[in-house]
């Protein structure tokens, strides 16, 4: 029995942030699949990214005002910081496509985004699982799956980069595409960062 009950509001904030990330990933895929409405989707992604920032800062404020946090403070900070970064990278990818006047998304971007959204789905699963450590094995299994998806993303990026440097004759276009591909891969990488943090929390508290 705890003499002082732990503050459960943190888990609500984690899950609220995970929902925003999932919404952002789906919106980015919708933008790629219906590219004629891209400008409108970029605006909405900017709004989502701002909403995620607000949740992140609410979590920081609550962490500093709460006597007994459910997780170690450094874990809470690292978790929400990395989660927020996933949406930052998605929004950055969409903005660059708009600013660079990309006429049509490359198939590789859609392939990358499918992997990204699968990783985000697993991130949402493990974040929701943190509320009760009876889900420890499910969380650890999903963390392994996120690692596998990150490896899949690396393979897509390497293949895409090889084709880009072989086929693209215009150096300006090459730079544009390279940056966009790398931003999406970075979002996948950050999903793995989140899984590593969550795995550490589970091993510490499970």
N, C-alpha and C positions, 0 to 999 in steps of 0.2 A: 504493500500500500504506500502511495506517495503522500507525504505530509502536505506537500504543495502540489496541486494538480498542474500538469504541463499545459502550456498554451497551445490549443489546437488550431487557432486561427492561421498559423503558419502553413499548415497543410492546405487550407482553403486557398491561400495566396499562391502556393506552388501549383495547385491544380488550375487556378484561374490563369496563371501565366502559361501553363502547358496548353490550355485551350486556345489562347491567343496565337501561340506558335503553330498549332495545328491549323487554325483558320488561315494564317498567313501562308503556310505551305500549300494549302488547297487553292487559295486565291492566286498564288503565283502559277500553279499548274493551269488553272482556268485561264489566266492571262496568256500563257503560251499556246493553249489550245484554241483560244478565240482572240487572236492577236490584233484584230481590228479594233478591239475595245481596250487595248493595252494602257492607253493614257489614263483612263478612268480607274483601272485596276492599280496602277502605280500610286494614284492619289489615295486609294483605300488602304494600300499597303503602308503608306506613310502614316496614316491614321492609326493603323494597328500597331505599328512600331512604337508610336508615341504612347498608346494605351499600355503596351508591355513595359515601357520605361516607367510609367506611373506605378504599375504593380510592383516592379522591382524596387523602386524607391520607398514605397509603402512598406515593403518587407524589411528593408534596411532600417527604417525608422522604428518599426515594431521590434526589431531585434535589439536595438539600443535601449528601448524603453521596457523590455520584458525581463523580469528577474530570472525566471527559469524557462529557458527555451527547450523545445523538444529535441533538438539536435544541437551539436556544438556550433557556436557562432561562426567559426571559420568555415564550417561545412554549409551552413545556410547562405553565407555570403557567396562562396564559390559556386554553389548550385544555382542560385537565381542570376548571378552574373553571367554564367555560361549559358543558361537557358535564354536569357535576354539577347545574348550574342547570336543565337541561331536566327532569330527574327531580324536582327540587324543585317546579317549577311544576305538573307532573302530579299529584304528591301533594297539593299545595295545592289544586288544583281538586277532587280527590276528597274531601278533608277538608271543604271548604266545602259541597259538595253534601250531605254527611252532617250537618254541623252546622246548616245552614240548613233541614234537613228537607225537601229537594226531593223531591216525591212521584214525579216522573217526568222523565227527562231530555228536554229539548227537542230537536227534530230538528236544530237548528242546532249543538248541542253534538256530536252524532254526526258531522255534516258536518265540523266543525272537527277532531275527533279523527281522522277518516280522513286529512285533510290532514297533521296532526301525525305520524301513523304513517308516512306516505309520506316525510315529511321525515326522520324518525328513521332509516328504512331507508337513505336516502342518506347520512346522517351516519355510520352504521355502515360503509358502503362506503368513504367517503373516509378514515375513520380507519384502516381496515384497509389501505388503499392506501399509507399513509405509510411502511410498513415498507420499501418499495422504490420509489424515485423513477422507475422505469421505468413506473409507473402514473400518472405526472404528468398526462397528457392526460385519462385517465379521471376523475381527481380533479377537474380543472378543469371538465370537462363536468358532473359531478355537482353541483358547487358552483353552476353556473348553474341546474340543475334545482331545487335547494333555494331559490334566489332566486325562481324562478317559483312554487313552492309557497307561499312566504311571501306573495307578492302575491295568490295565490288565497285565502289565509287572511285577508288584509286585506279582500278583497271580501266574504267571508262575514261578517266581523265588522261591517263598515259596514252591510250589509243587515240583519243581525240587530239591531243597535243602533237603526236607523231604525224597524224594526217594533216593537221593545220600547218605545221612547218614544211611539210612536203608539198602541199597543194596551193596554199595561199601566196600569191605573188605580191600583193599589195601590203607593204609593211605596216601601214596605219590600220588596215583591217585586221591584220594578224594581232596587233597589240590590243585592239578592241575585244576581239573574240577571246584571246588568252585571258584577259582580265575577268571577263564574265564567267568563263569556265572555272577559273580558279576561285572566284567568289562562291559559286555554288558548291564546289568541293569543300571549301572552308566551312560552309554551313554543315555539311555532312561530318566533317572532322569534329566540329564543336558538339554535335550529337554524341560522338564517342567520348568527348571530354565530360559531358554530362553523365554518361553511363559509368565512367571511371569514378566520378565523385560519388554517385549513388552506390556503386559497388563498395566503395570504401566505407560509406555510412552503414550499409547493411552488415559488413564484416565487423564493424566496430560495435554495433548495437544489437545485432541479431543473436 
